[in-house]
Amino acid sequence: MLKFSTEIRARYVETDRMNVVYHSHYFVWFEIARIELLTRLGLPYRDLEAQGLFFPVLEAQANYKNPAHFDDCLKVELRLSEPPRARFRFDYTVKRESKVLTTGHTVHAFMDASGKALRPPQNFLDCIATYSVK
């Protein structure tokens, strides 16, 4: 299992008139966590795309438990429970301190620029395995 977390501060532009973060921004925060994870692993997404490797989102889901508000300091936790195959899933938890605000997941596929499904490259799998926690 691979675990990672990053911090996000809820910006004013992400809130509605009731000072609550609008639901779609959680998916942006999920993406920020994914991109930051890849960068920290030494696999910047920009470099992967330059090599012709893409990870389109096939499925996205979120369960909203408690609202986030403007200027909240939040932690976005990301987990990759299974080794990547042609399809792979990230699970997310958004917290304010210890309070869970949102849980969710995204499912991705490995594809080339033409949309052809690919197997994950061995160097990608090796890198993921190096940082995985048993």
Stockholm file with secondary structure:
# STOCKHOLM 1.0

chainA/1-134         MLKFSTEIRARYVETDRMNVVYHSHYFVWFEIARIELLTRLGLPYRDLEAQGLFFPVLEAQANYKNPAHFDDCLKVELRLSEPPRARFRFDYTVKRESKVLTTGHTVHAFMDASGKALRPPQNFLDCIATYSVK
#=GR chainA/1-134 SS CEEEEEEEECCGGGBCTTSBBCTTHHHHHHHHHHHHHHHHTTCCHHHHHHTTCBCCEEEEEEEECSCCBTTCEEEEEEEECSCCCSEEEEEEEEEETTEEEEEEEEEEECBCTTCCBCCCCHHHHHHHHHHCCC
#=GC SS_cons         CEEEEEEEECCGGGBCTTSBBCTTHHHHHHHHHHHHHHHHTTCCHHHHHHTTCBCCEEEEEEEECSCCBTTCEEEEEEEECSCCCSEEEEEEEEEETTEEEEEEEEEEECBCTTCCBCCCCHHHHHHHHHHCCC
//
